[in-house]
Amino acid sequence: MSVLVDGSITIYDALLKIREGRYVMPAFQRQFVWSMEQIEKLWDSILLDYPISTFLFWHLDSANVNPDTYFCEFLHEATFNSRKQSDMPNYELGTVDISVTDTAVLDGQQRLTSLLLSLLGKTYLRQKHARKSGSGGTITKLVIELNEHRLMVDEDEYNSKRFDVRFTDKVGKLSPTQFEIRKVLDEAYRDVGTRPDAIEAAIANVPPSSKEYARSTLSKLCSKIYEEKLVRFTEIRDMKQDDALEMFVRFNSGGKPLKKHEITMSILEAYWPRAKAEFGSVLTGPFADFGTDFIIRTALMLYGDVVKSTIDKRVANELKNDWASFGRTLDELAEFLRSMNIEVERFSKGWNVLLPIIYLMHYNPNYETNREGVRAYLVRAVLFTYFQSGTTSKLQQMKSSINNYNFEITADMLDQIGDLRVTDGKIDDIINSEKGSRVAGEALSFLGAGWMNKNYHYEQDHLHPRDRFDRTAPSGVSREDWIAWRRNRDRLPNLQLLEGRSNGSKSDMSLINYYDEMNGEQQRRFREEALIPDGASLEIRDFGEFYERRKALLTQRLRELLG
C-alpha cells in the first residue's frame, strides 16, 4: 500500500539535490518543452508571490528499483531556437545508485528544469538560419531590470510580466541596471549577514528614485530562493514502477499535454530504452508510413490487453524478447497480402484491420492454409467499416474468436460476429455507395485486385459520364426513367477505377465513344477489368439495363470476395 508524505523545501535545496544526483526523472518522463518566455514568466510569478504548483515525487529504494528500472538526469544545458522554443533534446537513460539517488520527479520536471537552467545551467540561443546540432549558439543569461523607470512590461496586458525578467545575450549592454539573476548564488547573497551589503553594492548604479524598488526586488529574490519553502511536494512511498507509470499518466496534465501515444511510447522506453531505434528498423519499405502507434497496438494485440491499451513491464519484455519474430511476422504479412494481390501500404491510415491477421500469423505457422478466411475477413472488415467505432473491443473480440477457432479465421467464425456477418442489406449498402466514398473506393480496389498495378495511381471514375445525366433524356427514354437513372449515376454500378492519366484523357467522353476508340485487345481488357457484363450495351439510352446487369455482376463478385 503506497504512503503519501507531504513536504516542502527551498528552491536552492531542490537544485542542490538535482546537482548532487539525488533527484532524477523516470525514463518515461517527457522531454523538456518549455520556452524561454515560460521560464521568464515562472520567475515573474515567483516574485509576485504566486504559489508554484505542488510537485509529485516518487521515493526510490531497493524495493521498487531494480536493474531494469531506467532513469534520466535533469538537463543542465538547453538550446532554444530563434523563436525561443526549446529544441526538446533526448535524455540519456541509465540506472541509478539508490544509496545516492532517492527521488524521482513524476510531476514538475518542466518547472524544476527551468529553475535549474536559470541558476545553475547554461542556455543557448541558436540564430535563425543556424543548423540544429545539439547544444551551442549564443549563450544567454536570465536578468532582471532593477531601474523601475526602465521596466519594459505592459501593466495593462492580461497575463503579462510585472517584473522585467528576460533572457539576453547582452547583459548590461542594453541597460546598466540589469542584474544577472544567477549572481544571487554568490556566498555574499546566501549569507543573511552579508546579504544587505551585497545588495547595496549591486544597486550602486541604480538611480536614487529606484533604489528602494531595486533593494526590495533583490531582497525578495534572495528570500524566494533561500528562505521560503516554495517547492511543495507530495512524496509517494512504497510504490512499484507500474504504479508510478500509471500515476505519471494521470498527473501529466500541465504545460503541453502529451498525446496518448507519446505517453505509451515513453512508458515502453522505460522498460526498453532501445525501443524507438528498433521501431525504426521495421518501419521501412511497405510499413514506412505506419508509425509507432501501429507497433504498440500490435504488441498489445499479441502479448497484452488491447482493450486496456496499457504497456506494462511484461508486455515490453515480451516485445523486446520476441522482436526478431515480430519483425518476421510483419515481413510475412506484406508478402501474404501481396500473394492475394493486395498491397499492405494501402492500410497505412487504417492499420487496425491488419491486427487480427498478424495475431493469426504470429501464432499459427500454417496460416497460409487459411488464405480464403483471411481474405474474407479483410474484405468484410473494410467494406462493412468494422473498425469505424469501438476499435479496441472489436480487436479483443477478434482475438478471442481466433483463439476459439484454433488460430484460424473461417466464414463460420465471421458469421458469429454480427458486424461481420454478410447480409443482403450490407451488400446493398456497398452497391449503393457513391463516388468519392471510402467504401466505393475500397470495393473497386478489391474487385480490381487482380489487374491493378501498385506503381500506378488510380481514381474513381464514372463509366457513363456524370454530366450526361444533366442534359435531356435520350430519345425513347421516359422522364421517370431518366430521373431514376440520374439518382443512380454516382453509385457503384456506374463506377470504375481508372489510372490517373487515362482518367484525365477520358474526361466526359461518352462510354460508347471511349470504347469504340479502343482496338480489339484493349476492348477485351476493358470489359474484363471494368467488369462489364457480356453483351451489355454501352449506349446511354440503355443505361437502365446496363446498370441492373452490372449491379448483378458486382453483387455476385462481392459475395465471392466476402466468402
Contacts in CASP RR format, 6 or more apart in sequence:
PFRMAT RR
TARGET T0000
AUTHOR 0000-0000-0000
METHOD contacts of the structure
MODEL  1
MSVLVDGSITIYDALLKIREGRYVMPAFQRQFVWSMEQIEKLWDSILLDY
PISTFLFWHLDSANVNPDTYFCEFLHEATFNSRKQSDMPNYELGTVDISV
TDTAVLDGQQRLTSLLLSLLGKTYLRQKHARKSGSGGTITKLVIELNEHR
LMVDEDEYNSKRFDVRFTDKVGKLSPTQFEIRKVLDEAYRDVGTRPDAIE
AAIANVPPSSKEYARSTLSKLCSKIYEEKLVRFTEIRDMKQDDALEMFVR
FNSGGKPLKKHEITMSILEAYWPRAKAEFGSVLTGPFADFGTDFIIRTAL
MLYGDVVKSTIDKRVANELKNDWASFGRTLDELAEFLRSMNIEVERFSKG
WNVLLPIIYLMHYNPNYETNREGVRAYLVRAVLFTYFQSGTTSKLQQMKS
SINNYNFEITADMLDQIGDLRVTDGKIDDIINSEKGSRVAGEALSFLGAG
WMNKNYHYEQDHLHPRDRFDRTAPSGVSREDWIAWRRNRDRLPNLQLLEG
RSNGSKSDMSLINYYDEMNGEQQRRFREEALIPDGASLEIRDFGEFYERR
KALLTQRLRELLG
1 238 0 8 1.000
2 236 0 8 1.000
2 237 0 8 1.000
2 238 0 8 1.000
2 239 0 8 1.000
2 243 0 8 1.000
3 236 0 8 1.000
3 237 0 8 1.000
3 238 0 8 1.000
4 234 0 8 1.000
4 235 0 8 1.000
4 236 0 8 1.000
4 237 0 8 1.000
5 59 0 8 1.000
5 234 0 8 1.000
5 235 0 8 1.000
5 236 0 8 1.000
5 237 0 8 1.000
6 232 0 8 1.000
6 233 0 8 1.000
6 234 0 8 1.000
6 235 0 8 1.000
7 232 0 8 1.000
7 233 0 8 1.000
7 234 0 8 1.000
7 235 0 8 1.000
8 229 0 8 1.000
8 230 0 8 1.000
8 231 0 8 1.000
8 232 0 8 1.000
8 233 0 8 1.000
9 17 0 8 1.000
9 229 0 8 1.000
9 231 0 8 1.000
9 233 0 8 1.000
10 225 0 8 1.000
10 226 0 8 1.000
10 227 0 8 1.000
10 228 0 8 1.000
10 229 0 8 1.000
10 230 0 8 1.000
10 231 0 8 1.000
11 115 0 8 1.000
11 119 0 8 1.000
11 224 0 8 1.000
11 225 0 8 1.000
11 226 0 8 1.000
11 230 0 8 1.000
11 231 0 8 1.000
12 190 0 8 1.000
12 225 0 8 1.000
12 226 0 8 1.000
13 231 0 8 1.000
14 23 0 8 1.000
14 112 0 8 1.000
14 115 0 8 1.000
14 231 0 8 1.000
15 112 0 8 1.000
15 115 0 8 1.000
15 116 0 8 1.000
15 119 0 8 1.000
15 120 0 8 1.000
17 23 0 8 1.000
17 103 0 8 1.000
18 74 0 8 1.000
18 112 0 8 1.000
18 116 0 8 1.000
19 120 0 8 1.000
20 100 0 8 1.000
21 73 0 8 1.000
21 100 0 8 1.000
21 101 0 8 1.000
22 100 0 8 1.000
22 101 0 8 1.000
22 102 0 8 1.000
22 103 0 8 1.000
23 74 0 8 1.000
23 101 0 8 1.000
23 103 0 8 1.000
23 104 0 8 1.000
23 105 0 8 1.000
23 112 0 8 1.000
24 71 0 8 1.000
24 72 0 8 1.000
24 73 0 8 1.000
24 74 0 8 1.000
24 96 0 8 1.000
24 101 0 8 1.000
24 103 0 8 1.000
24 104 0 8 1.000
24 105 0 8 1.000
25 71 0 8 1.000
25 72 0 8 1.000
25 73 0 8 1.000
25 74 0 8 1.000
25 91 0 8 1.000
25 104 0 8 1.000
25 105 0 8 1.000
25 109 0 8 1.000
26 58 0 8 1.000
26 70 0 8 1.000
26 71 0 8 1.000
26 72 0 8 1.000
26 104 0 8 1.000
26 105 0 8 1.000
26 106 0 8 1.000
26 241 0 8 1.000
26 244 0 8 1.000
26 245 0 8 1.000
26 248 0 8 1.000
26 270 0 8 1.000
27 70 0 8 1.000
27 71 0 8 1.000
27 72 0 8 1.000
27 91 0 8 1.000
27 93 0 8 1.000
27 94 0 8 1.000
27 266 0 8 1.000
27 269 0 8 1.000
27 270 0 8 1.000
27 273 0 8 1.000
28 245 0 8 1.000
28 248 0 8 1.000
28 263 0 8 1.000
28 266 0 8 1.000
28 267 0 8 1.000
28 269 0 8 1.000
28 270 0 8 1.000
29 72 0 8 1.000
29 91 0 8 1.000
29 105 0 8 1.000
29 109 0 8 1.000
29 248 0 8 1.000
29 266 0 8 1.000
30 109 0 8 1.000
30 252 0 8 1.000
30 258 0 8 1.000
30 262 0 8 1.000
30 266 0 8 1.000
31 86 0 8 1.000
31 88 0 8 1.000
31 89 0 8 1.000
31 90 0 8 1.000
31 91 0 8 1.000
32 75 0 8 1.000
32 78 0 8 1.000
32 86 0 8 1.000
32 88 0 8 1.000
32 89 0 8 1.000
32 109 0 8 1.000
32 110 0 8 1.000
32 113 0 8 1.000
33 86 0 8 1.000
33 88 0 8 1.000
33 110 0 8 1.000
33 255 0 8 1.000
33 256 0 8 1.000
34 86 0 8 1.000
34 110 0 8 1.000
34 113 0 8 1.000
34 114 0 8 1.000
34 255 0 8 1.000
35 80 0 8 1.000
35 83 0 8 1.000
35 84 0 8 1.000
35 85 0 8 1.000
35 86 0 8 1.000
36 80 0 8 1.000
36 84 0 8 1.000
36 123 0 8 1.000
36 125 0 8 1.000
36 140 0 8 1.000
36 167 0 8 1.000
37 84 0 8 1.000
38 110 0 8 1.000
38 114 0 8 1.000
39 114 0 8 1.000
39 117 0 8 1.000
39 118 0 8 1.000
39 142 0 8 1.000
39 167 0 8 1.000
40 142 0 8 1.000
40 161 0 8 1.000
40 165 0 8 1.000
40 166 0 8 1.000
40 167 0 8 1.000
41 161 0 8 1.000
42 52 0 8 1.000
42 111 0 8 1.000
42 114 0 8 1.000
42 115 0 8 1.000
43 118 0 8 1.000
43 142 0 8 1.000
43 144 0 8 1.000
43 163 0 8 1.000
43 165 0 8 1.000
43 181 0 8 1.000
44 161 0 8 1.000
44 162 0 8 1.000
44 163 0 8 1.000
44 165 0 8 1.000
45 52 0 8 1.000
46 52 0 8 1.000
46 224 0 8 1.000
46 230 0 8 1.000
47 162 0 8 1.000
47 163 0 8 1.000
47 165 0 8 1.000
47 217 0 8 1.000
47 220 0 8 1.000
47 221 0 8 1.000
47 224 0 8 1.000
48 162 0 8 1.000
48 163 0 8 1.000
51 230 0 8 1.000
51 232 0 8 1.000
52 111 0 8 1.000
52 230 0 8 1.000
52 231 0 8 1.000
52 232 0 8 1.000
53 108 0 8 1.000
53 111 0 8 1.000
54 232 0 8 1.000
54 233 0 8 1.000
54 234 0 8 1.000
55 105 0 8 1.000
55 107 0 8 1.000
55 108 0 8 1.000
55 111 0 8 1.000
55 112 0 8 1.000
55 231 0 8 1.000
55 232 0 8 1.000
55 233 0 8 1.000
55 234 0 8 1.000
56 105 0 8 1.000
56 106 0 8 1.000
56 107 0 8 1.000
56 108 0 8 1.000
56 233 0 8 1.000
56 234 0 8 1.000
56 236 0 8 1.000
56 247 0 8 1.000
56 251 0 8 1.000
57 103 0 8 1.000
57 104 0 8 1.000
57 105 0 8 1.000
57 106 0 8 1.000
57 233 0 8 1.000
57 234 0 8 1.000
57 235 0 8 1.000
57 236 0 8 1.000
58 103 0 8 1.000
58 104 0 8 1.000
58 105 0 8 1.000
58 106 0 8 1.000
58 235 0 8 1.000
58 236 0 8 1.000
58 239 0 8 1.000
58 244 0 8 1.000
58 247 0 8 1.000
59 102 0 8 1.000
59 103 0 8 1.000
59 235 0 8 1.000
59 236 0 8 1.000
59 237 0 8 1.000
59 238 0 8 1.000
59 239 0 8 1.000
60 96 0 8 1.000
60 98 0 8 1.000
60 101 0 8 1.000
60 102 0 8 1.000
60 103 0 8 1.000
60 104 0 8 1.000
61 98 0 8 1.000
61 102 0 8 1.000
62 98 0 8 1.000
63 238 0 8 1.000
64 238 0 8 1.000
64 239 0 8 1.000
64 240 0 8 1.000
64 241 0 8 1.000
64 244 0 8 1.000
65 96 0 8 1.000
65 98 0 8 1.000
65 241 0 8 1.000
67 95 0 8 1.000
68 271 0 8 1.000
68 313 0 8 1.000
69 95 0 8 1.000
69 96 0 8 1.000
69 241 0 8 1.000
69 270 0 8 1.000
70 93 0 8 1.000
70 94 0 8 1.000
70 95 0 8 1.000
70 269 0 8 1.000
70 270 0 8 1.000
70 271 0 8 1.000
70 273 0 8 1.000
71 93 0 8 1.000
71 94 0 8 1.000
71 95 0 8 1.000
71 96 0 8 1.000
71 101 0 8 1.000
71 104 0 8 1.000
72 91 0 8 1.000
72 92 0 8 1.000
72 93 0 8 1.000
72 94 0 8 1.000
73 91 0 8 1.000
73 92 0 8 1.000
74 109 0 8 1.000
74 112 0 8 1.000
74 113 0 8 1.000
74 116 0 8 1.000
75 89 0 8 1.000
75 91 0 8 1.000
75 113 0 8 1.000
75 116 0 8 1.000
75 117 0 8 1.000
76 116 0 8 1.000
76 117 0 8 1.000
76 120 0 8 1.000
76 121 0 8 1.000
76 122 0 8 1.000
77 117 0 8 1.000
77 121 0 8 1.000
77 122 0 8 1.000
77 123 0 8 1.000
77 124 0 8 1.000
77 135 0 8 1.000
78 86 0 8 1.000
78 87 0 8 1.000
78 89 0 8 1.000
78 113 0 8 1.000
78 117 0 8 1.000
78 122 0 8 1.000
78 123 0 8 1.000
78 124 0 8 1.000
78 135 0 8 1.000
79 86 0 8 1.000
79 87 0 8 1.000
79 89 0 8 1.000
79 123 0 8 1.000
79 124 0 8 1.000
79 125 0 8 1.000
79 126 0 8 1.000
79 134 0 8 1.000
79 135 0 8 1.000
79 136 0 8 1.000
79 137 0 8 1.000
80 86 0 8 1.000
80 87 0 8 1.000
80 123 0 8 1.000
80 124 0 8 1.000
80 125 0 8 1.000
80 126 0 8 1.000
81 87 0 8 1.000
81 126 0 8 1.000
81 128 0 8 1.000
81 132 0 8 1.000
82 125 0 8 1.000
82 126 0 8 1.000
82 127 0 8 1.000
82 128 0 8 1.000
84 125 0 8 1.000
84 167 0 8 1.000
87 126 0 8 1.000
87 132 0 8 1.000
87 134 0 8 1.000
89 134 0 8 1.000
89 135 0 8 1.000
93 269 0 8 1.000
93 273 0 8 1.000
94 273 0 8 1.000
103 235 0 8 1.000
104 244 0 8 1.000
105 112 0 8 1.000
106 236 0 8 1.000
106 244 0 8 1.000
106 247 0 8 1.000
106 248 0 8 1.000
106 251 0 8 1.000
107 248 0 8 1.000
107 251 0 8 1.000
107 252 0 8 1.000
110 254 0 8 1.000
110 255 0 8 1.000
112 231 0 8 1.000
117 123 0 8 1.000
118 142 0 8 1.000
118 181 0 8 1.000
118 182 0 8 1.000
119 181 0 8 1.000
119 182 0 8 1.000
119 185 0 8 1.000
119 225 0 8 1.000
120 182 0 8 1.000
120 185 0 8 1.000
122 135 0 8 1.000
122 139 0 8 1.000
123 139 0 8 1.000
123 140 0 8 1.000
123 141 0 8 1.000
123 142 0 8 1.000
123 167 0 8 1.000
124 135 0 8 1.000
124 136 0 8 1.000
124 137 0 8 1.000
124 138 0 8 1.000
124 139 0 8 1.000
124 140 0 8 1.000
125 137 0 8 1.000
125 138 0 8 1.000
125 139 0 8 1.000
125 140 0 8 1.000
125 167 0 8 1.000
125 169 0 8 1.000
126 132 0 8 1.000
126 136 0 8 1.000
126 137 0 8 1.000
126 138 0 8 1.000
127 137 0 8 1.000
127 138 0 8 1.000
130 137 0 8 1.000
138 169 0 8 1.000
139 169 0 8 1.000
140 167 0 8 1.000
140 168 0 8 1.000
140 169 0 8 1.000
141 167 0 8 1.000
141 168 0 8 1.000
141 169 0 8 1.000
141 171 0 8 1.000
141 180 0 8 1.000
141 181 0 8 1.000
141 182 0 8 1.000
142 165 0 8 1.000
142 166 0 8 1.000
142 167 0 8 1.000
142 180 0 8 1.000
142 181 0 8 1.000
142 182 0 8 1.000
143 165 0 8 1.000
143 166 0 8 1.000
143 167 0 8 1.000
143 168 0 8 1.000
143 171 0 8 1.000
143 172 0 8 1.000
143 178 0 8 1.000
143 179 0 8 1.000
143 180 0 8 1.000
143 181 0 8 1.000
144 163 0 8 1.000
144 164 0 8 1.000
144 165 0 8 1.000
144 178 0 8 1.000
144 179 0 8 1.000
144 181 0 8 1.000
144 217 0 8 1.000
144 221 0 8 1.000
145 151 0 8 1.000
145 152 0 8 1.000
145 163 0 8 1.000
145 164 0 8 1.000
145 175 0 8 1.000
145 177 0 8 1.000
145 178 0 8 1.000
145 179 0 8 1.000
146 177 0 8 1.000
146 178 0 8 1.000
146 179 0 8 1.000
146 202 0 8 1.000
146 203 0 8 1.000
146 206 0 8 1.000
146 210 0 8 1.000
146 213 0 8 1.000
146 214 0 8 1.000
146 217 0 8 1.000
146 218 0 8 1.000
147 175 0 8 1.000
147 177 0 8 1.000
147 206 0 8 1.000
147 207 0 8 1.000
147 210 0 8 1.000
147 214 0 8 1.000
148 209 0 8 1.000
148 210 0 8 1.000
148 213 0 8 1.000
148 214 0 8 1.000
149 207 0 8 1.000
149 209 0 8 1.000
149 210 0 8 1.000
150 164 0 8 1.000
150 175 0 8 1.000
150 177 0 8 1.000
151 163 0 8 1.000
151 164 0 8 1.000
152 164 0 8 1.000
152 166 0 8 1.000
153 160 0 8 1.000
153 161 0 8 1.000
153 162 0 8 1.000
153 163 0 8 1.000
153 164 0 8 1.000
154 160 0 8 1.000
155 162 0 8 1.000
163 217 0 8 1.000
165 181 0 8 1.000
168 174 0 8 1.000
168 178 0 8 1.000
171 178 0 8 1.000
171 180 0 8 1.000
172 178 0 8 1.000
176 205 0 8 1.000
177 203 0 8 1.000
177 205 0 8 1.000
177 206 0 8 1.000
177 207 0 8 1.000
177 210 0 8 1.000
177 214 0 8 1.000
179 202 0 8 1.000
179 214 0 8 1.000
179 218 0 8 1.000
181 221 0 8 1.000
183 189 0 8 1.000
183 202 0 8 1.000
184 190 0 8 1.000
184 218 0 8 1.000
184 221 0 8 1.000
184 222 0 8 1.000
184 225 0 8 1.000
186 198 0 8 1.000
187 194 0 8 1.000
188 194 0 8 1.000
188 195 0 8 1.000
188 197 0 8 1.000
188 198 0 8 1.000
189 195 0 8 1.000
189 198 0 8 1.000
189 199 0 8 1.000
189 222 0 8 1.000
189 226 0 8 1.000
190 226 0 8 1.000
195 219 0 8 1.000
195 222 0 8 1.000
199 215 0 8 1.000
199 218 0 8 1.000
199 219 0 8 1.000
199 222 0 8 1.000
200 215 0 8 1.000
202 214 0 8 1.000
202 218 0 8 1.000
203 211 0 8 1.000
203 214 0 8 1.000
203 215 0 8 1.000
203 218 0 8 1.000
206 214 0 8 1.000
224 230 0 8 1.000
236 244 0 8 1.000
236 247 0 8 1.000
239 247 0 8 1.000
241 270 0 8 1.000
241 313 0 8 1.000
242 312 0 8 1.000
242 313 0 8 1.000
245 267 0 8 1.000
245 270 0 8 1.000
245 312 0 8 1.000
246 310 0 8 1.000
248 263 0 8 1.000
249 263 0 8 1.000
249 267 0 8 1.000
252 258 0 8 1.000
252 263 0 8 1.000
258 266 0 8 1.000
260 309 0 8 1.000
261 292 0 8 1.000
261 293 0 8 1.000
261 296 0 8 1.000
264 296 0 8 1.000
264 309 0 8 1.000
264 310 0 8 1.000
264 311 0 8 1.000
265 275 0 8 1.000
265 276 0 8 1.000
265 292 0 8 1.000
265 296 0 8 1.000
267 310 0 8 1.000
267 311 0 8 1.000
267 316 0 8 1.000
268 275 0 8 1.000
268 296 0 8 1.000
268 311 0 8 1.000
268 316 0 8 1.000
268 319 0 8 1.000
269 275 0 8 1.000
269 276 0 8 1.000
270 316 0 8 1.000
271 311 0 8 1.000
271 313 0 8 1.000
271 316 0 8 1.000
271 317 0 8 1.000
271 320 0 8 1.000
272 278 0 8 1.000
272 316 0 8 1.000
272 317 0 8 1.000
272 319 0 8 1.000
272 320 0 8 1.000
275 316 0 8 1.000
275 319 0 8 1.000
275 320 0 8 1.000
276 292 0 8 1.000
278 323 0 8 1.000
279 291 0 8 1.000
279 292 0 8 1.000
279 295 0 8 1.000
282 295 0 8 1.000
282 326 0 8 1.000
282 327 0 8 1.000
282 330 0 8 1.000
283 290 0 8 1.000
283 291 0 8 1.000
283 292 0 8 1.000
283 294 0 8 1.000
283 295 0 8 1.000
286 334 0 8 1.000
286 343 0 8 1.000
286 344 0 8 1.000
286 345 0 8 1.000
287 294 0 8 1.000
287 330 0 8 1.000
287 334 0 8 1.000
287 344 0 8 1.000
287 348 0 8 1.000
289 345 0 8 1.000
289 348 0 8 1.000
289 349 0 8 1.000
290 348 0 8 1.000
290 351 0 8 1.000
294 351 0 8 1.000
296 311 0 8 1.000
297 306 0 8 1.000
297 309 0 8 1.000
297 351 0 8 1.000
297 352 0 8 1.000
297 355 0 8 1.000
297 395 0 8 1.000
298 326 0 8 1.000
298 355 0 8 1.000
298 358 0 8 1.000
299 311 0 8 1.000
299 315 0 8 1.000
299 318 0 8 1.000
299 319 0 8 1.000
299 326 0 8 1.000
300 306 0 8 1.000
300 309 0 8 1.000
300 311 0 8 1.000
300 315 0 8 1.000
301 355 0 8 1.000
301 356 0 8 1.000
301 358 0 8 1.000
301 359 0 8 1.000
301 395 0 8 1.000
301 399 0 8 1.000
302 318 0 8 1.000
302 319 0 8 1.000
302 322 0 8 1.000
302 326 0 8 1.000
302 358 0 8 1.000
302 359 0 8 1.000
302 362 0 8 1.000
303 314 0 8 1.000
303 315 0 8 1.000
303 318 0 8 1.000
303 319 0 8 1.000
303 322 0 8 1.000
304 314 0 8 1.000
304 315 0 8 1.000
304 318 0 8 1.000
305 396 0 8 1.000
306 355 0 8 1.000
306 392 0 8 1.000
306 395 0 8 1.000
306 396 0 8 1.000
306 399 0 8 1.000
307 392 0 8 1.000
307 393 0 8 1.000
307 395 0 8 1.000
307 396 0 8 1.000
309 392 0 8 1.000
319 326 0 8 1.000
325 362 0 8 1.000
326 362 0 8 1.000
329 358 0 8 1.000
329 361 0 8 1.000
329 362 0 8 1.000
330 358 0 8 1.000
332 361 0 8 1.000
333 344 0 8 1.000
333 354 0 8 1.000
333 357 0 8 1.000
333 358 0 8 1.000
333 361 0 8 1.000
334 344 0 8 1.000
336 357 0 8 1.000
336 361 0 8 1.000
336 367 0 8 1.000
336 368 0 8 1.000
336 371 0 8 1.000
336 374 0 8 1.000
337 343 0 8 1.000
337 344 0 8 1.000
337 378 0 8 1.000
338 344 0 8 1.000
339 371 0 8 1.000
340 371 0 8 1.000
340 374 0 8 1.000
340 375 0 8 1.000
340 449 0 8 1.000
341 449 0 8 1.000
341 450 0 8 1.000
341 452 0 8 1.000
342 378 0 8 1.000
342 446 0 8 1.000
342 449 0 8 1.000
343 454 0 8 1.000
344 354 0 8 1.000
345 454 0 8 1.000
346 445 0 8 1.000
347 353 0 8 1.000
347 354 0 8 1.000
350 387 0 8 1.000
352 387 0 8 1.000
352 391 0 8 1.000
352 395 0 8 1.000
353 378 0 8 1.000
353 381 0 8 1.000
353 382 0 8 1.000
353 386 0 8 1.000
353 387 0 8 1.000
355 395 0 8 1.000
355 398 0 8 1.000
356 377 0 8 1.000
356 395 0 8 1.000
356 398 0 8 1.000
356 399 0 8 1.000
356 402 0 8 1.000
356 409 0 8 1.000
357 374 0 8 1.000
357 377 0 8 1.000
357 378 0 8 1.000
357 409 0 8 1.000
359 398 0 8 1.000
359 399 0 8 1.000
359 402 0 8 1.000
360 367 0 8 1.000
360 370 0 8 1.000
360 374 0 8 1.000
360 402 0 8 1.000
360 407 0 8 1.000
360 408 0 8 1.000
360 409 0 8 1.000
361 367 0 8 1.000
363 407 0 8 1.000
364 370 0 8 1.000
364 407 0 8 1.000
364 408 0 8 1.000
367 374 0 8 1.000
370 408 0 8 1.000
370 409 0 8 1.000
370 410 0 8 1.000
372 563 0 8 1.000
373 408 0 8 1.000
373 409 0 8 1.000
373 410 0 8 1.000
373 411 0 8 1.000
373 414 0 8 1.000
373 563 0 8 1.000
374 409 0 8 1.000
375 561 0 8 1.000
375 563 0 8 1.000
376 409 0 8 1.000
376 411 0 8 1.000
376 414 0 8 1.000
376 561 0 8 1.000
376 562 0 8 1.000
376 563 0 8 1.000
377 409 0 8 1.000
377 414 0 8 1.000
377 420 0 8 1.000
379 446 0 8 1.000
379 561 0 8 1.000
379 562 0 8 1.000
379 563 0 8 1.000
380 386 0 8 1.000
380 414 0 8 1.000
380 420 0 8 1.000
380 422 0 8 1.000
380 562 0 8 1.000
381 387 0 8 1.000
381 420 0 8 1.000
382 442 0 8 1.000
382 446 0 8 1.000
383 426 0 8 1.000
383 430 0 8 1.000
383 439 0 8 1.000
383 442 0 8 1.000
383 443 0 8 1.000
383 446 0 8 1.000
383 558 0 8 1.000
383 562 0 8 1.000
384 419 0 8 1.000
384 420 0 8 1.000
384 426 0 8 1.000
385 438 0 8 1.000
385 439 0 8 1.000
386 394 0 8 1.000
386 419 0 8 1.000
386 420 0 8 1.000
387 394 0 8 1.000
394 419 0 8 1.000
397 417 0 8 1.000
398 417 0 8 1.000
401 413 0 8 1.000
401 416 0 8 1.000
401 417 0 8 1.000
402 408 0 8 1.000
402 409 0 8 1.000
402 413 0 8 1.000
404 413 0 8 1.000
405 413 0 8 1.000
411 563 0 8 1.000
414 420 0 8 1.000
414 421 0 8 1.000
415 421 0 8 1.000
415 422 0 8 1.000
422 559 0 8 1.000
422 562 0 8 1.000
422 563 0 8 1.000
427 555 0 8 1.000
427 558 0 8 1.000
427 559 0 8 1.000
427 562 0 8 1.000
429 439 0 8 1.000
430 439 0 8 1.000
430 443 0 8 1.000
430 492 0 8 1.000
430 558 0 8 1.000
431 491 0 8 1.000
431 492 0 8 1.000
431 493 0 8 1.000
431 551 0 8 1.000
431 554 0 8 1.000
431 555 0 8 1.000
431 558 0 8 1.000
432 491 0 8 1.000
432 492 0 8 1.000
433 439 0 8 1.000
433 440 0 8 1.000
433 441 0 8 1.000
433 443 0 8 1.000
433 491 0 8 1.000
433 492 0 8 1.000
434 440 0 8 1.000
434 490 0 8 1.000
434 491 0 8 1.000
434 492 0 8 1.000
435 460 0 8 1.000
435 462 0 8 1.000
435 466 0 8 1.000
435 490 0 8 1.000
435 491 0 8 1.000
435 495 0 8 1.000
436 460 0 8 1.000
440 460 0 8 1.000
440 492 0 8 1.000
440 495 0 8 1.000
441 460 0 8 1.000
441 497 0 8 1.000
443 492 0 8 1.000
443 554 0 8 1.000
443 558 0 8 1.000
444 460 0 8 1.000
444 492 0 8 1.000
444 495 0 8 1.000
444 496 0 8 1.000
444 497 0 8 1.000
445 452 0 8 1.000
445 458 0 8 1.000
445 497 0 8 1.000
446 561 0 8 1.000
447 531 0 8 1.000
447 554 0 8 1.000
447 557 0 8 1.000
447 558 0 8 1.000
447 561 0 8 1.000
448 497 0 8 1.000
448 529 0 8 1.000
451 528 0 8 1.000
451 529 0 8 1.000
452 458 0 8 1.000
452 497 0 8 1.000
453 499 0 8 1.000
456 499 0 8 1.000
456 500 0 8 1.000
457 499 0 8 1.000
457 500 0 8 1.000
458 497 0 8 1.000
458 498 0 8 1.000
458 499 0 8 1.000
458 500 0 8 1.000
459 497 0 8 1.000
459 498 0 8 1.000
459 499 0 8 1.000
459 500 0 8 1.000
459 503 0 8 1.000
460 495 0 8 1.000
460 496 0 8 1.000
460 497 0 8 1.000
461 495 0 8 1.000
461 496 0 8 1.000
461 497 0 8 1.000
461 498 0 8 1.000
461 503 0 8 1.000
461 506 0 8 1.000
462 489 0 8 1.000
462 490 0 8 1.000
462 494 0 8 1.000
462 495 0 8 1.000
462 496 0 8 1.000
463 494 0 8 1.000
463 495 0 8 1.000
463 496 0 8 1.000
463 511 0 8 1.000
463 530 0 8 1.000
464 489 0 8 1.000
464 494 0 8 1.000
464 510 0 8 1.000
464 511 0 8 1.000
464 540 0 8 1.000
464 543 0 8 1.000
464 546 0 8 1.000
465 507 0 8 1.000
465 508 0 8 1.000
465 509 0 8 1.000
465 510 0 8 1.000
465 511 0 8 1.000
466 489 0 8 1.000
466 490 0 8 1.000
466 508 0 8 1.000
467 508 0 8 1.000
468 508 0 8 1.000
468 510 0 8 1.000
468 540 0 8 1.000
469 482 0 8 1.000
469 485 0 8 1.000
469 486 0 8 1.000
469 489 0 8 1.000
470 486 0 8 1.000
473 479 0 8 1.000
473 481 0 8 1.000
473 482 0 8 1.000
474 539 0 8 1.000
474 540 0 8 1.000
474 541 0 8 1.000
475 541 0 8 1.000
476 541 0 8 1.000
477 485 0 8 1.000
477 541 0 8 1.000
481 544 0 8 1.000
485 543 0 8 1.000
485 544 0 8 1.000
485 547 0 8 1.000
488 494 0 8 1.000
488 547 0 8 1.000
492 551 0 8 1.000
492 554 0 8 1.000
493 547 0 8 1.000
493 548 0 8 1.000
493 550 0 8 1.000
493 551 0 8 1.000
493 554 0 8 1.000
494 547 0 8 1.000
494 550 0 8 1.000
496 529 0 8 1.000
496 530 0 8 1.000
496 531 0 8 1.000
498 506 0 8 1.000
506 514 0 8 1.000
510 540 0 8 1.000
511 538 0 8 1.000
511 540 0 8 1.000
512 538 0 8 1.000
512 539 0 8 1.000
512 540 0 8 1.000
515 523 0 8 1.000
515 526 0 8 1.000
515 538 0 8 1.000
518 526 0 8 1.000
526 532 0 8 1.000
527 534 0 8 1.000
531 550 0 8 1.000
531 553 0 8 1.000
531 554 0 8 1.000
531 557 0 8 1.000
532 538 0 8 1.000
532 550 0 8 1.000
533 546 0 8 1.000
533 549 0 8 1.000
533 550 0 8 1.000
533 552 0 8 1.000
533 553 0 8 1.000
536 542 0 8 1.000
536 545 0 8 1.000
536 546 0 8 1.000
536 549 0 8 1.000
536 550 0 8 1.000
537 545 0 8 1.000
537 546 0 8 1.000
538 546 0 8 1.000
END
